Amino acid sequence: MKKILALMLFLSFGPVTFAQHEGHNMPAKPQQQSTIYTCPMHPEVQSTKPGTCPKCGMALVKQQPKTVPKPAPKPNPEPASQSKPKEPAKPAAKPSVKPKVQGGKTAGKEAEKPAPQIQNGDEKNEPVEKAGHKVESPGPAYQPKTVRYDLYVKDTVVNYSGKPKKAIAINGQIPAPALTFTQGDTAEIYVHNNLDEETTIHWHGVFLPNRFDGVPWLTQKPIKPHSTYLYKFKVIQNGTYWYHSHSAFQEQSGMYGALIFIKVNEPEIPAIPVVLSDWTDMNPKEVHRYLRTANDWFGIQKGATQAYAEAIRKGHFKTKLTNEWKRMLAMDVSDVAYEKFLTNGKPANDQPQFKGGDQVKLRVVNGGASTYFWLTYSGGKITVVANDGNDVEPVEVDRLIIAPSETYDLLVTIPEDMQYEFLATAEDRTHSTSLWLGSGHKMPAEPLGRLKYFEGMKMMNGMMKMNGDMEPMGMQMSLQQMDMNAVMYPEITGEEEGRKKAKETLKPAAGNAMPNGQKTDTTRTDHAMQGHQMQGHEMQSHAGHNMAASDENLVTLNYAMLRATEKTTLKTGPEKVLRFELTGNMNRYVWTIDNKTVSESDKILIKKGENVKIIMYNNSMMRHPMHLHGHDFRVLNGQGEYAPLKNVIDIMPMETDTLEFAAFESGDWFFHCHILYHMMAGMGRVFSYQNSPPNPELQDPKMSWKMLNMEERMVLPSAQVGIESNGSDGELMLGSTRWQATTEWRIGFKKEYGLESETYLGRYFGKMQWLFPFIGFDYHHNSVVNQPEETLLGQTSNQNNRKAVVAGVQYMLPMLVLAEARVDSEGKFRFQLRREDIPLTNRLRLNLMGNSDKEYMAGLRYLVTRHFAISTHYDSDMKYGAGITFIY
């Protein structure tokens, strides 16, 4: 009996004894220990139920609690799936980021562990360097800490559209982890580059030492593959910011995340980072190449080609003719057709922890590479309390548009115990993404209808001069106060034909219901349009449209409504005034400032202590979010001493905006359009402080400047190869910002059809790049002897067997007709007119050509995919043929 009792006691207490023994790794029984859910970013947040972190909004992850704390733990800084080389595997429950602890330290001692070589390892023991800006005091009640994060950059595979595609993740997630600091902390951020290519991280909107700003070859050397780089700076701000790669197109592939600087006395209100982004299945480098080669596949995908058949059907044939007469392409408000738009990495993100009466702060970051988002909320008004990290006097609105790279802090209220939709709709209104707040019955936001492109085209026709310039609206029409795109918004100007089909085409988040009614925006558009004289076009007033009835006005945010909470006036000092004209060319997708790219311009020298004023006029058809690194600027918006502080200003077509900033830094700082593909095409400038100390990382400034501009100067190929029943004709092009080399050929499958080839090398001139002088070589061969023929210019044709050097010029005429005049080394002149890609329907294109040698051609091409078309044409030399065309 005693043995039986002893055995029972052993079985009862034995597991407890072993579970508490530090030398064993035995799991506790479920009935004795409950599961704990914790935040990867904030380990101090713990819950017995699944949910989201009240500090950063991330999903809580399951973690088994320790029964007895272990002395001096060393948490693994990597995700569970990524163990360091030569290091034992860590428990899967460890957080991916090293948590902060009291006393200004981070848990563990990374220096004791084997680690990849740190590219700038000397920084670890250097005193933290402060930025040149005035330090905002965090208050006496807070003891600043040193907060460490480890970010692991690695290739991954995602599936947003039903197809697995390559992407780049940080700590195994897209978007990257939200990094949280308290104002006054010192940030130590180790970026471990596990890619096979270089990378960098830019800390967007942050005041920090120049060498940590994260622009490759301007402020630092890129982080080499499979190496580590330390970014170290004092947090002297508070608000919502973000971080992203500044190397090539990595931002588009997933390298972006929220960056939160918390006030010491932050109000006790739930706050959620809301990172909006755009996703394309196409390789971003390929997206850039398509844009630069004037390929309209993205317009086809979005149904935005504005073809002649559609123009006739909607009664806008004259509008289409006028548009092409002024040498403009189809009207569009965005360039890329995206497969998905995401909220915190998901098409629809749920935050069910809120109940009726709760107020929530949304820290909204537009991490999209090129997408503007309209923000609306089904639960009522949106209160704007901060922009680009800076507090503003609260403004209640019904909706707002957020430009790429902007951030807004928004307050929304959950009216009842239901689920309300915070809806972000792409500006081109092709798709949307949603954040659902609360739980219960879904209350969807009203979806935004399809844009009325021909109305926008009609308006632009009146604004565009024949030389390609836009009609300035003047300072009174700046600051987004007059949205010229408003004529395209059906919620303002009424429905149009095909509205039902358009609603079916629009793909909002699941659960969206049909709109209950439309609202009329009078706060933004009607007042701004009063007294504005449109040259060459008589814009209809809003009263002339079939406007939907509403009992209230639709209030839309614009920059003039933003007012700082404190005075922002600059100290008295010498003033440097700069005037910039934003210019661009949609046909060749070249974007410039004053018709110069970064590589074509010099650095702008400024002096510490100056007040720099910038007056910008947008002389292009696209809006541009212009971002200044490492500084805030005052937007002169009529608020006097309380002008808001921003680091990004969205400047709309024909607008003139003025901003100013105090020059208190040193080094080189980038100023550029934050539409990724505009920046990569060259739209930017570099502000350089005079007498700055040399950058220790960039010891050869000339070589660094050359490396900085290599991506902008890249030569991009394109090709079109037709194989038809009568022969093969095609074209191969290599183009850069200004230069282009082209080879055309026509090869007959019959002996009498012959062979001909023309190769040109030339440079584009002018702001619109309509003028193209060239030199080249012309080869014509036909083994069949033909009778001599006289050209339209009275010369004997020599096209049967011609080998000649040529020189000439091409010029873009109205109706997008390309005129060419040339002379060859045999003294023969030729004049030619050509028009390609006339959009008859969404996918059907007409090509025409004729010249003074009595050569002519007409052909049709139906685009099946972006790489394949069915084609047919008639050629004066090779007669009729039909077949297929391959497009690259």
Secondary structure by P-SEA (a helix, b strand, c coil): caaaaaaaaaaacaaaaaaaccccccccccccbbbbbbbcccccccccbbbbbcccccbbbbbbbbcccccccccccccccccccccccccccccccccccccccccccccccccccccccccccccccccccccccccccbbbbbbbbbbbbbbbccccccbbbbbcccccccccccccccccbbbbbbbbccccccccccccccccccccccccccccccccccbbbbbbbbbccccccccccccccccccccbbbbbbbcccccccbbbbbbbbccccccaaaaaaaaaaccaaaaaaacccccaaaaaaaccaaaaaaaaaacccccccccccccccccccccccccccccccbbbbbbccccccbbbbbbbbcccbbbbcccccccccccccccccccccbbbbbbbbbcccbbbbbcccccccccbbbbbcccccccccccccccaaaaaaaaaaaacccccbbbbcccccccccccccccccccccccccaaaaaaaaccccccccccccccccccccccccccccccccccccccccbbbbbcccccccccccccccccccccccbbbbbbbbbbbbcccccccccccccccccccccccccbbbbbbbbcccccccccccccccccccccccccccccbbbbcccbbbbbbbbccccccccccccaaaaaaaccbbbbbbcccccccccccaaaaaaaaaccccbbbbbbbbbbcccbbbbbbbbbcccbbbbbbbbbbccccbbbbbbbbbbcccccccccccccbbbbbbbccccccccccccccccccccbbbbbbbbbbccccbbbbbbccccbbbbbbcccccccccccbbbbbbcccccccccbbbbbccccbbbbcccccccccbbbbbbcc
